Amino acid sequence: MGCRIVKKYRNALILLLCLVPFGWAMRAAADPGAVASGVIALAVDLTDLDRRVYRVSQQIPVEPGPLTLLYPKWLPGNHAPVGPIEQLAGLSISGAGQRIGWRRDPTDMHAFHLQVPTGVSELDLTFQFASPLDTTQGRVVVTPQMLGLQWNTVLLYPAGRPAGAIRFVPRITLPADWQFATSLETAAIEGARIRFAPVTLETLVDSPLFAGRHARRFDLHGRGQSHVRLNAFADAPRFLDADPDVLDAHRRLVVQADRLFGARPFDRYDFLLALSSQFSGIGLEHLRSSENATYREYLSDPRRFSGRDLLAHEYVHAWNGKFRRPADLATSNFNEPMHGSLLWVYEGQTEYWGVVLAARSGLWSDQQAREAIADIAASYAHREGRVWRSLADTTNQPIIAYRRALAWPSWQRARDYYSEGQLVWLDVDTRLRELSRGRRSLDDFARAFFAAPTAPAAVSTYTFDDVVNALERLHAFDWRGFLRERIDDHGGVAPLDGLTRGGWKLVYRDAPSAYENELAARRGVADFRYSLGLRVATQSGRIEEVLWDSPAFSAGLAAGMTLVAVDGVEFDADTLRRAIAAATTGSGTLDLLVRNFDRYRTARIEYRGGLRHPHLERISGTPDRLGDILAPRR
């Protein structure tokens, strides 16, 4: 299991590593106080499953003098200074048998200062990564059945050098009989101890590892050293019994991505997939792999389809985000601030292609894809915050609040560069098709803009001007003005031009789509956002969200309150649903008894609009450009 295939130089590498102690590193002349060139040894013991503590030791080559060690702070794919420094504990530093004191920087909590004594050529570090015990402390990454290792959480590195110039030799110790997967090359396996080939810090942080008791690997495309594989880890073996149709759709995902982008920017790729109700969800991109965690039945139950664009989205990031990257996100190390001005391209276009490739591969049917698009379109048709906050400004959200929940998301706006960005790129795609009379599309942009060399590629940065110029080469048009209007302007009109030009319109019906039903069931909510303006937990009656300026908002309701009764009848979702329908021909009012802390009151809502759930409907007599976009490429 895992990427355990050793390349043709394996024997020479193992011989070299066995000739010297593991902590040994090459020395080179350096100025006094500078970091010596060499290889940092990193060992992580992952066996303490009950306490969920990773135990770390490092050996870092040094020269005497002042030294600053950094814990990775600005994390790729997160676009924010969220390196979990609060989970580092027990840091001890020594050299030549003597303990060396350190002090944390007073303003940068991720930096540690020390003085390397004369005669010390290597530092020995030990510390622990105290992983979260529950979700109030962060993502749960260790359970009795599986774990996830992000290398940036278990290392310190010397300041003053780019991440691509610092080399590590990593190794791990796993629980007995566990299997693992990572895009790193394995140098040696000795029971539960695994040693990987030397890599740069940049590559190490970009190469996470999943391990677990119950694991299975599926070949999606190719074998041996040139492969795309799905490495699945589950709470129990039965969740690894993949449905053949589901697997075939993942294989077609690889084929459809090849037909979209052309050459791959990687030599091999490993999907890391956790199927768990205990391990926290994630979708995080890397060049040769991605971290994905979702519901347990993802592979085994073909009837469930929400969330099936996750792997498509992360796979697209290998081209858009990892190989080609916005210039202001391409920093030299993990403690240099990032700027996300082009996240509407990095994430927005990736979100667009994730939906498109999910449809083209059969992870979603065309109908399911349209239902997902209807859900997004309705959300932004009711995004009141667009009148004061531009899409461009939402690219600052990772730094402002990262993924923190907001009281009024429809007004405050959060990471809208994802889904509103998706609508912007649908607008671009349909406009290209319209202007060129079907001869050009965003497929042509993808193949040209994300074109990769035939060998694994270094990062290639891009700017806004590069995006505009690439579009203009496809078809002459004021793409700069077109994009700036959609990215910078404040306006209350929903960004649905691309949908209309695609031959479809957003409509509301009294019954939810299958997509909305499944999404609501997974979240345990009943969704009345587009009628009353609220979404409520089905079991507890807790109001999860209220849309700004909606009927519920006007009645003084807010998230966190509890809905107790509807027109004098104890709340349940069906009771509220019937009351909304009845109000269209009755009094036009609903009386909702709500609890706010220890206070009760009745909120009267004036509403006659009936039940409203989003769907797409064909615009007769227009080209079905959306259908063309979602169709598989031959």
Secondary structure, 3 states (H helix, E strand, C coil): CCCCCCCCCHHHHHHHHHCCCCCCCCCCCCCCCCCCCCEEEEEEEEEECCCCEEEEEEEEECCCEEEEEECCCEECCCCEECCCHHHEEEEEEEECCEECCEEECCCCCCEEEEEECCCCCEEEEEEEEECCCCHHHCCCCECCCEEEECHHHHCCEECCCCHHHCEEEEEEECCCCCEEEECCCEEEEECCEEEECCEEHHHHHCCCEEEECCEEEEEEECCCCCCEEEEEEECCHHHHCCCHHHHHHHHHHHHHHHHHHCCCCCCCEEEEEEECCCCCCEEEECCCEEEEEECCCCCCCCCCCCCCCHHHHHHHCCCECCCEEEHHHCCCCCCCCCCCCCHHHHCHHHHHHHHHHHHHHCCCCHHHHHHHHHHHHHHHHCCHHHHCCCHHHHCCHHHHCCCCCCCCHHHHCCCCCCHHHHHHHHHHHHHHHHHCCCCCCHHHHHHHHCCCCCCCCCCEEECHHHHHHHHHHHCCCCHHHHHHHHHHCCCCCCCCHHHHHCCEEEEEECCCCHHHHHHHHHHCEEEECCCCCEEEECCCCEEEEECCCCHHHHCCCCCCCEEEEECCEECCHHHHHHHHHHHCCCCCEEEEEEEECCEEEEEEEECCCCCCEEEEEECCCCCCHHHHHHCCCC
